[in-house]
Amino acid sequence: MKILKIASIVFGTLVGLVGCLPSGMIYPTVTPVPSINHMVDSLMGIKPLWVVEDVYILWNAYDITVDSLIGRTCFLGDLGKRGLYKNFICLENHSGRLLWSKPSGIHRTIAVTPEGIFITYSSPGEVKKFDVKTGDLVWDKNLGGTGSITLTYLNNQIQVSTTNPETLLVLDMDAELIKRVRQGEQRIFLSTPNEIYVNLKGLQVLKADKSDVLWEHTDMQDLRQVPVFTEDKIFLRNGADFSGTAYALDRRSGELLWEIPRIVGNLAYSRDQQLIYALREDGDLLAVDENTGEENVIAMFSPNSFIFFDGIDNCAYQLVYNAEERMLVVYLGDSRQLFAFRVE
């Protein structure tokens, strides 16, 4: 049995190793970049909980592959060494100890919810529900198409976008199909009773019956990560893969509220604090006021300047905010480190 290495976080001294995310295969003849050992200091408003080393989390340009809720942080990938990234792994939130690691397959994204843990798959497109306490399979639903791209949990429903054809499927908690939405060859981010949010040369918002365009931003090219939706705002990031600009939009009018360049990875949202968490290229962890866009650096990772490719694979950078436990989870793909902080 593999022993999981869990190190205490000491202010100013966090040590990890190099590592990134899979581009599909491992090429042992390729020379990787030198090992990276990240340290963190200048903490403001957050308290270190734990760091787990040698964590390999699957890179997905479109959605998150790590999530946290119900006392556990779960991810898709490997522990201990770079493999094929086909395991479904969960850690206990208070200590970071391993709860389970189970073979999973060609998975794409994950959502940990009060109703269960949902994972989508490619080849073929599927979604599976797992028990949140045990990790055991509850049900398996074939979606059609060749793969899945994004997964959103909303109002006790899950919305899954698939490829070939480009379709958004809305399912209930028992895998029953509620709605199927198609919009040409464009990817749909989200469908609500009143709107459809489409990735069309930026973000386009249609009436639910597709009869009219409510508003659009065509200057936000290369939208990849599924946006963060709140009751009155949308937070999203452009950029092909590694770095781009984070935007905040008024959900009703489409008005641009603020923007921040040089952001890597996804955006995480704290409703209770009205903050957006983001990582900047230079190693800063930001807390951004959702209304004004005011930036505060709440941690600094060094050495500075994250990398996207380690000579073998692409590196993932991911953030998750667990409101239930006021816990911020940060994954740095270039050093294979998974950090957990308590938000004070």
C-alpha positions as CSV (number, residue, x, y, z in Angstrom):
1,M,0.0,0.0,0.0
2,K,1.3,3.4,-1.1
3,I,2.1,5.7,1.9
4,L,0.6,9.2,1.2
5,K,3.1,11.9,2.2
6,I,1.5,14.7,4.1
7,A,3.7,17.6,5.2
8,S,2.7,20.3,7.7
9,I,2.7,23.8,6.2
10,V,5.3,26.0,7.9
11,F,4.9,29.8,7.3
12,G,7.4,30.6,4.6
13,T,8.6,27.0,3.9
14,L,6.5,24.7,1.8
15,V,8.5,22.2,-0.2
16,G,7.3,20.1,-3.2
17,L,8.6,18.5,-6.4
18,V,8.1,19.1,-10.1
19,G,5.2,17.6,-12.0
20,C,2.5,18.5,-14.5
21,L,-0.5,17.1,-16.3
22,P,-1.0,14.6,-19.0
23,S,-1.0,15.4,-22.7
24,G,-2.1,11.8,-23.3
25,M,1.1,9.8,-23.1
26,I,4.3,9.7,-21.1
27,Y,7.5,10.2,-23.2
28,P,10.4,8.9,-21.1
29,T,13.0,10.1,-23.6
30,V,12.0,13.7,-23.2
31,T,14.1,15.6,-20.6
32,P,11.9,17.5,-18.1
33,V,12.7,20.9,-16.8
34,P,14.6,21.1,-13.5
35,S,12.6,20.3,-10.3
36,I,10.6,23.1,-8.8
37,N,10.2,23.5,-5.0
38,H,7.4,26.0,-4.2
39,M,7.4,27.9,-0.9
40,V,4.6,30.2,0.3
41,D,4.7,33.3,2.4
42,S,3.1,36.7,2.9
43,L,-0.2,35.0,4.0
44,M,-3.1,37.4,4.6
45,G,-6.5,36.3,5.8
46,I,-5.8,32.6,5.3
47,K,-4.2,30.0,7.5
48,P,-2.3,26.9,6.3
49,L,-3.9,23.6,6.9
50,W,-1.8,21.0,5.0
51,V,0.0,20.3,1.8
52,V,0.2,17.0,0.0
53,E,3.1,16.3,-2.3
54,D,3.5,14.2,-5.4
55,V,-0.1,14.9,-6.6
56,Y,-0.8,14.6,-10.3
57,I,-4.1,16.1,-11.2
58,L,-5.5,15.7,-14.7
59,W,-5.3,18.9,-16.8
60,N,-8.5,19.9,-18.6
61,A,-8.6,23.2,-20.5
62,Y,-12.4,23.4,-20.1
63,D,-13.3,22.5,-16.5
64,I,-12.0,21.6,-13.1
65,T,-10.7,18.2,-12.2
66,V,-10.5,18.8,-8.4
67,D,-13.4,19.7,-6.1
68,S,-14.1,20.0,-2.4
69,L,-17.2,19.6,-0.2
70,I,-18.7,17.3,2.5
71,G,-15.5,16.9,4.3
72,R,-13.4,15.7,1.4
73,T,-11.3,17.0,-1.5
74,C,-11.5,14.8,-4.6
75,F,-9.5,14.8,-7.8
76,L,-8.8,12.9,-11.0
77,G,-5.2,11.8,-11.5
78,D,-2.5,10.0,-9.5
79,L,-0.6,10.0,-6.3
80,G,3.1,9.3,-5.8
81,K,4.2,9.1,-9.5
82,R,3.1,10.2,-12.9
83,G,0.9,7.6,-14.5
84,L,-2.1,7.5,-16.9
85,Y,-4.2,9.9,-14.7
86,K,-7.1,7.4,-14.6
87,N,-7.7,7.3,-10.8
88,F,-10.5,8.8,-8.7
89,I,-8.9,10.0,-5.4
90,C,-10.4,11.6,-2.3
91,L,-8.6,13.1,0.7
92,E,-10.0,14.0,4.1
93,N,-10.3,17.8,4.5
94,H,-9.1,18.3,8.1
95,S,-5.8,16.4,7.6
96,G,-5.3,15.7,3.9
97,R,-5.1,11.9,4.6
98,L,-6.1,9.5,1.8
99,L,-9.6,8.2,2.0
100,W,-9.6,6.2,-1.3
101,S,-8.0,5.9,-4.7
102,K,-10.0,3.9,-7.3
103,P,-9.4,3.2,-10.9
104,S,-11.8,5.4,-12.9
105,G,-11.0,5.4,-16.7
106,I,-10.8,8.2,-19.2
107,H,-12.5,10.9,-17.1
108,R,-12.8,14.6,-17.9
109,T,-14.2,16.6,-15.0
110,I,-15.6,16.2,-11.4
111,A,-18.2,17.8,-9.2
112,V,-18.5,17.1,-5.4
113,T,-22.1,17.9,-4.3
114,P,-24.4,17.2,-1.4
115,E,-26.2,14.6,-3.6
116,G,-23.0,12.7,-4.6
117,I,-19.8,12.9,-6.6
118,F,-20.3,13.2,-10.4
119,I,-17.6,12.5,-12.9
120,T,-17.8,12.7,-16.7
121,Y,-16.0,10.6,-19.2
122,S,-14.8,10.4,-22.8
123,S,-14.7,7.5,-25.3
124,P,-17.6,7.2,-25.0
125,G,-19.3,10.2,-23.4
126,E,-20.7,9.2,-20.0
127,V,-21.5,10.6,-16.6
128,K,-21.3,8.5,-13.4
129,K,-22.5,9.2,-9.9
130,F,-20.6,8.0,-6.8
131,D,-21.5,7.8,-3.2
132,V,-20.0,10.8,-1.4
133,K,-19.2,8.7,1.7
134,T,-17.7,5.6,0.2
135,G,-16.8,6.5,-3.4
136,D,-18.9,3.5,-4.6
137,L,-20.6,3.7,-8.0
138,V,-24.3,4.6,-7.8
139,W,-25.3,4.9,-11.5
140,D,-23.7,5.2,-14.9
141,K,-25.4,7.1,-17.8
142,N,-24.3,7.0,-21.4
143,L,-24.6,10.4,-23.0
144,G,-23.9,9.7,-26.6
145,G,-21.3,11.5,-28.5
146,T,-17.6,10.9,-28.2
147,G,-16.8,12.8,-25.0
148,S,-17.7,15.2,-22.3
149,I,-16.3,18.7,-21.8
150,T,-17.9,20.5,-18.9
151,L,-20.0,19.6,-15.8
152,T,-22.2,22.0,-13.8
153,Y,-24.2,21.2,-10.7
154,L,-27.2,23.6,-10.4
155,N,-30.5,23.3,-8.4
156,N,-30.2,19.5,-7.9
157,Q,-29.5,19.0,-11.6
158,I,-26.3,18.4,-13.5
159,Q,-25.6,19.9,-16.9
160,V,-23.1,18.1,-19.1
161,S,-21.7,19.4,-22.4
162,T,-20.7,16.7,-25.0
163,T,-18.8,16.7,-28.3
164,N,-19.7,15.2,-31.6
165,P,-22.4,16.5,-31.6
166,E,-22.1,19.6,-29.5
167,T,-24.9,19.1,-27.0
168,L,-25.9,20.2,-23.5
169,L,-27.7,17.6,-21.5
170,V,-29.6,18.4,-18.3
171,L,-30.1,15.4,-15.9
172,D,-31.7,14.9,-12.5
173,M,-30.1,13.2,-9.6
174,D,-31.4,9.8,-10.8
175,A,-29.9,10.2,-14.3
176,E,-33.2,11.0,-16.0
177,L,-32.9,13.3,-18.9
178,I,-34.7,16.6,-18.3
179,K,-33.6,18.6,-21.4
180,R,-31.3,18.3,-24.4
181,V,-30.1,21.6,-26.0
182,R,-28.2,22.0,-29.2
183,Q,-26.8,25.3,-30.7
184,G,-25.1,24.5,-34.0
185,E,-21.5,23.7,-33.5
186,Q,-21.1,26.0,-30.5
187,R,-20.5,24.9,-27.0
188,I,-23.2,25.8,-24.5
189,F,-21.9,26.7,-21.0
190,L,-25.3,26.8,-19.2
191,S,-29.0,26.6,-19.8
192,T,-31.6,28.2,-17.4
193,P,-35.3,28.6,-17.7
194,N,-34.8,32.0,-19.2
195,E,-31.3,32.0,-21.0
196,I,-28.8,29.9,-22.8
197,Y,-25.1,30.9,-22.4
198,V,-23.1,30.0,-25.6
199,N,-19.4,30.1,-26.3
200,L,-19.6,32.0,-29.6
201,K,-16.5,34.1,-30.3
202,G,-16.8,35.2,-26.7
203,L,-20.0,34.9,-24.7
204,Q,-23.4,35.1,-26.2
205,V,-26.6,35.0,-24.2
206,L,-29.8,33.9,-25.9
207,K,-33.4,33.7,-24.8
208,A,-34.3,30.1,-23.7
209,D,-36.3,29.6,-26.9
210,K,-33.3,30.9,-29.0
211,S,-35.6,33.6,-30.5
212,D,-33.3,36.5,-29.7
213,V,-29.8,37.5,-28.5
214,L,-30.0,39.2,-25.2
215,W,-26.4,40.4,-25.2
216,E,-23.0,39.3,-26.2
217,H,-19.3,40.0,-25.8
218,T,-17.4,39.1,-29.0
219,D,-14.1,40.5,-27.9
220,M,-13.4,37.7,-25.4
221,Q,-11.6,35.2,-27.6
222,D,-10.6,31.7,-26.6
223,L,-13.0,31.1,-23.8
224,R,-12.2,27.7,-22.3
225,Q,-13.0,27.3,-18.7
226,V,-16.7,27.2,-17.9
227,P,-17.7,30.6,-16.3
228,V,-18.7,31.0,-12.6
229,F,-22.3,32.1,-12.5
230,T,-23.9,33.9,-9.5
231,E,-27.3,35.4,-9.2
232,D,-26.2,38.7,-10.7
233,K,-22.7,38.2,-12.2
234,I,-20.6,36.0,-14.4
235,F,-16.9,35.5,-13.9
236,L,-14.8,34.0,-16.7
237,R,-11.3,33.8,-18.1
238,N,-10.1,33.8,-21.7
239,G,-6.8,32.6,-23.1
240,A,-6.0,29.5,-25.1
241,D,-4.6,27.2,-22.3
242,F,-2.2,28.7,-19.8
243,S,-2.8,32.4,-19.2
244,G,-5.5,34.9,-20.0
245,T,-7.6,37.8,-18.7
246,A,-10.3,37.3,-16.0
247,Y,-13.5,39.3,-16.5
248,A,-16.5,40.1,-14.4
249,L,-19.8,40.8,-16.2
250,D,-23.2,41.9,-15.1
251,R,-25.4,38.9,-15.7
252,R,-28.5,40.8,-16.8
253,S,-27.0,43.5,-19.0
254,G,-23.6,42.0,-20.0
255,E,-21.8,45.2,-18.8
256,L,-18.1,44.7,-18.1
257,L,-17.5,45.4,-14.4
258,W,-13.7,44.7,-14.3
259,E,-10.9,42.7,-15.8
260,I,-7.5,41.4,-14.6
261,P,-4.8,40.1,-17.0
262,R,-2.2,37.3,-16.6
263,I,-4.5,34.9,-14.7
264,V,-3.7,31.1,-14.9
265,G,-6.2,28.3,-14.3
266,N,-9.8,28.6,-13.2
267,L,-11.5,31.1,-10.9
268,A,-13.0,30.2,-7.6
269,Y,-15.9,32.1,-5.9
270,S,-16.7,32.8,-2.2
271,R,-20.2,34.0,-1.9
272,D,-19.9,34.6,1.9
273,Q,-17.0,37.0,1.4
274,Q,-18.0,38.2,-2.1
275,L,-14.5,37.4,-3.4
276,I,-13.1,35.7,-6.5
277,Y,-9.9,33.8,-5.9
278,A,-7.3,33.6,-8.8
279,L,-3.7,32.8,-9.5
280,R,-1.5,35.2,-11.3
281,E,1.4,34.1,-13.6
282,D,4.0,35.6,-11.2
283,G,3.0,33.4,-8.3
284,D,0.5,35.6,-6.5
285,L,-2.7,34.2,-5.0
286,L,-5.3,36.9,-5.4
287,A,-8.6,37.7,-3.6
288,V,-10.6,40.0,-5.8
289,D,-13.6,42.0,-4.6
290,E,-16.4,40.7,-6.8
291,N,-18.0,44.2,-7.1
292,T,-15.1,46.5,-7.6
293,G,-12.3,44.3,-8.9
294,E,-10.0,45.4,-6.1
295,E,-7.1,43.0,-5.9
296,N,-5.4,41.8,-2.7
297,V,-2.5,39.4,-2.7
298,I,-3.2,36.9,0.1
299,A,-0.2,34.6,-0.6
300,M,2.9,34.6,-2.6
301,F,4.4,31.4,-4.1
302,S,8.1,31.2,-4.8
303,P,10.0,30.7,-7.0
304,N,7.9,33.0,-9.0
305,S,6.5,32.6,-12.5
306,F,4.5,29.4,-13.0
307,I,5.2,27.3,-16.1
308,F,2.8,25.5,-18.4
309,F,4.9,22.7,-19.8
310,D,7.5,20.8,-17.9
311,G,9.1,19.1,-21.0
312,I,6.7,16.1,-20.7
313,D,3.2,17.3,-20.0
314,N,1.0,20.4,-19.6
315,C,0.7,21.7,-16.0
316,A,-2.7,22.4,-14.4
317,Y,-3.4,25.2,-11.9
318,Q,-6.7,24.9,-10.1
319,L,-8.6,26.6,-7.3
320,V,-11.6,25.4,-5.3
321,Y,-13.4,27.3,-2.5
322,N,-15.3,25.1,0.0
323,A,-17.8,27.5,1.6
324,E,-19.1,24.8,4.0
325,E,-15.6,24.6,5.7
326,R,-14.3,28.0,4.7
327,M,-11.4,26.2,3.0
328,L,-9.4,27.2,-0.1
329,V,-7.7,24.5,-2.1
330,V,-4.9,25.4,-4.5
331,Y,-3.2,23.0,-6.9
332,L,0.1,24.0,-8.5
333,G,0.9,21.6,-11.4
334,D,4.5,22.6,-11.9
335,S,5.4,21.4,-8.4
336,R,2.8,18.6,-7.9
337,Q,1.6,20.2,-4.7
338,L,-2.0,20.4,-3.4
339,F,-2.4,23.1,-0.7
340,A,-5.3,23.6,1.7
341,F,-5.9,26.9,3.6
342,R,-8.5,28.0,6.1
343,V,-10.0,31.3,5.3
344,E,-10.2,33.5,8.4
